[in-house]
Amino acid sequence: MRGLALLCPGQGSQHPAMLDLALASPAGADAVRRAGTALGEVDLVALARGDGAFANAAAQPLVCAATAATWAALRDLLPAPRLAAGYSVGELAAYGCAGALGVEDLVALAARRAAAMDAASGEPGGLAGIRGLPVGTVALLAAEAGAELAIVNGPDHVVAGGPVAALEVVEARAKAAGAFVHRLPIAVAAHTAALGGAVAPFAAALAASPLADPAIPVLAGISGEPVRTRGDAIATLSRQVAKRIEWARCLAVAREMGCEVFLELGPGSALTRMAAEALPGVAARSVEDFRTAAGVARWVERAVRGG
């Protein structure tokens, strides 16, 4: 059987129906309820359908809750995954899927992460996706403008982070060089040195939490290395709020570890597209391609058997 990797998305793809598949399952609905209770009796369904779903303080716990609840709806229907990997805040959600955190502690930590990042942010910042230029070229453009590379998705697909004014310069120069550019709906310069002040507070929150050793490896976003212990999880999760994410490396490591089937737990399908592009021959789908958990399970069962 081919290995299954779980992909946990970051913020940016929230939408009104992002909890629907989870809510159709008793286990998933219970996870949504417990997550909302842990956040102070927040109605997560209303939050997902409202105008505040993209604010950093709401988005991070909401995305983690959706990912954990979707996994709760699917877990007993699927073969055991070989590993989990998460994009930005999705890396925290991956520890929930790997059995290292219950949903209540997961969303509480996501809220602490968002608060630490917001507190560390000085001038208004953000992230911009840039595609069509070599990584080195964008790195130079970013450095000249006072920004940084925040995420490397592929050889010509990156995310730059920094102050809004710097991003505007990077975007203009990248467009002039022929790149496709889009501003992400995220209002902090995540994964750059500007968020350095968030590292220690989030590390302290992780250390005080009941985070356990994951039952399956979780790939560290900053290196692609498999994390198997609580101590390494605390170190890598806290450092990544202010350090570049090497997502292309994570995908390559997943394949090296025998994963040929990639299931993105949603919301969105950006990680599915990146996996399919970076790893020719793998089977990659998002739960959002399906109407029911049973449909997801049928596809995974065929895919791991090579069908």
N, C-alpha and C positions, 0 to 999 in steps of 0.2 A: 504493500500500500504506500502511496505517496504521502509525504508529510503535510500536515495542515498548519498554516500560520494564521493567527488572528491579527488583523490590522485595526488599530483603534485611532480614529481621526482626531485632529485638533479642532479648534474653533474656526468658524468662518462659513460653515455649510448648514447652519441651523435653519429649520423650516417648520411650518405649522404641523406637519404630519410626522415629525421625527420620532415620536413616541408610539405611533400607532401599532407597529408590529409587536412591540413589547406589551402594550396594553391588551392585546388580543390573547395573551397567555396569562394564566393565574400567577405563575412565578414572576413573569415580567411586570405585571400590574402591581404585585406586592413590592417589587423592588422600586418601582416608581413611587409608590406610596411611602415607603420607608425613607427614600432619599428626600422627599419633600418634607417629611417630619423632621429629619435630621437638620435640615436647613432652616427650621423655624416655621413649620407648617406652610411651606411655600407650595402653591399649586403649580406644579411643573408643566402641566398641560396648558394652563392659561399662559404661563411664561413663554412656552414655545410658540404659542399662537399670537403673542402680543408684540409690541414694538420694542421691548427691552431685551430681547434675546441676544443681542450682539454686544451689549455693554460688558466689559471684561468681567466685572464682579458677578454677573448673571451667567455669562456664556460658559465659563470654565466649569462650574458645578453642573450646569444643565447638560453640557456635552458628556461629561463623565457619567452623569446619571443615566442618560440615554444609552450610552455604550454598555454600562453594567446591566441595565434592565434588559437590553436586547440579548446580551449573553445569557442572562438568567432564563430568558424564554427559549433559548436554543441549546443550552448546555447539555441537557439530557437527551437531545435528539442527534447529537453529532459525535463522531469519533474524537478521542482526546487530541487536542492540538499539540504540536511539537514545541511551539514557542508562541510568544506574543510580542508585538512591537507597536509602539504608539508614536504619533506625530505630535510634537509639542506637548500640550496638556494631555493628549491621548496616551503618552507614555505613563502618566499617572493612572489613567483608566486601565492600562494594560496590566498593572499590578492587581487591580480588582478582578480582572478576568483570569489572572494566574493564581487566584486564591490567596493572595497576600493581604488583601483588605476587604472587609465587608462594605456593602454599599453605603452605609451611614458614615463610616470613617473615610471612605473614598471622597464623597461629596464635601465633607467637612474640610478635608485637606485641599480639595480643589478651590474651595472658598478662601482658605488661608493663602494659597498660592496666588490667587488673583489679587487679594488684598495686599500682599507683600510686593507684588509687581506694580500695582497702582501707586503704593506709597513710595517706591523707589524711583518711579518715573519723575523726571524733572519737567523739562519743556515738552510740549505735545510731540508724540512720536507715532510711529506706525511701521507697517511692513508693505513691501511692494514686490509682487511676483514679476520676474523678468525672464523671458524665454527667447532664445535665438542668438545669444552671444556666449562665447566661451566663459567658463567660470573665472578665469584669470582676468579677462577683460572687464567683467562686471566688478570684480574685487577692486581693480584699479579705479574704475569710475566711482565706486562707493567711497573708497578711501580719500579720493580727491575732493569729494563733496562733504566729507564728515560723517559718512554712514559706514555700515559694515555688511558683510555677508552674514545673514542670519540662518539660512537653511540652504543646503545643497541637495537638490533633488535629482540632478543629472548633469552631464557634461555641458549642457547649454540651457539649464533650467535651474534658476536659483531664486531665493527670496532675499531682498536687501532690507535692512532695518536701520532706523535712525530717526533723528528729529524730522518733523514734517518738512521744514525748509530744505534740508539736505536730500530727502527723498524726492522732492520735486525736481531738484537738479539732476539726480541720478536718472529719474524717469525720462526727463527731457533728452538727456544725452544718449540714453539707451534707445529711445525711439528714433532719434536722429541716425543711429547706427543700424537701424533696421530691426530692432527687437520688438517683440510683443510685450506690452507692459500693462499690469492691472494692479490697482491698490487693493489690498486686502481689508476686510471690514474689522480691523483690529487696531486699537488706539494706543498701543504701547510698543516700544521697540524691543520686542521679545528676542531672546537669544543673542543679545549684543551686550557689550560692556556697560551700556547705559543702565542695565538692570542689575548691576553688581550688588547694589544695596539690598536686593531681595534674596540673595543666596543664603545668608546666615539665618534670617528669620524663617525661611522655609525649611532649611535644614533642621532648625530647632523644632518646628512643628512636626516634621517627619519623625524625629527622634523621640518625641513625646507621644507619638501615636502607636497603636498596636500593629503597625506594619510588620509582617512576618516574612520569612523566606518564601519566595514564590514557588509554587509546586511545579511550574515549568519555567524555563529561562525567559527573561524579558530582555530584549535588546536595548542597550543604552543608546539613546539618540546621539550623544556626543561622540561616540566611537564605533557603534555597531557591535561592541563586545557583549556576549551573553552575561546577564546578571543573575546570580543564583542565591545571593544572601541579602539579608536585611541591611547589613552595613554598607555593602556596595550600592544597594538601591538608594539609601539615604544620600550617599555621596554623589551619585550620578544624577538623580532626580533634582537635587538642589542646584548642582552646578549648571544644568542645562538651561535654567531660566536666563542665564547671562552668557551662555556659550553656544557656538554654532552647532546646529543640528546637521548631522551627516546622514540624511535619509537614504541617499543612493547606496551608501555603504551598508546601512541596515538591511536593505533589500538584497544586496549581494551576499551578506552573511547568512540571511535566512535561507537562500538557495543552497549555499555551501553546507548548511546544516540539514539538508535533505527536504526542504519544503518546496513542493511543486504545486500546492493548492493554497491560494490566498483568499481569505474571507474578510472583507471589510465590514465592520459592525455598524457603521453609520453614526451620525448623519453624513450624507453625501457619498460620492464615489470617486473623489480625487485620488485616493491612495490606490484604488483598483486600477485606474488608468495608468498611474506611474508604475505599478508592478508589472502590468501587461507590456508596457513599453520597454522597461528596463530588463525584463527577464523573458525573452522569447521562449514560447513553448509552455509556460506555466498556465494554470487555470486560475483566473482571478475574477471574482465577482463581489459586488456589494449586496448587503441584505436589501438595499433599496431597489434591486432588480426584481424582487419577489413580492408577492402579495401576502404570503403566509410563511410562518416558521416551518411548516411541513415542506413547502416548496424549497426553502433554503436547504433543509436536510436532504431532500432527494438529490439536489444538485451536488452537494458536498460528498454524499455517498458515492455517486457516479465518478466524481472527479478524483477522489482519493484512490479509487480502484482503476483509474486510468481510462475511464469510459467517456 
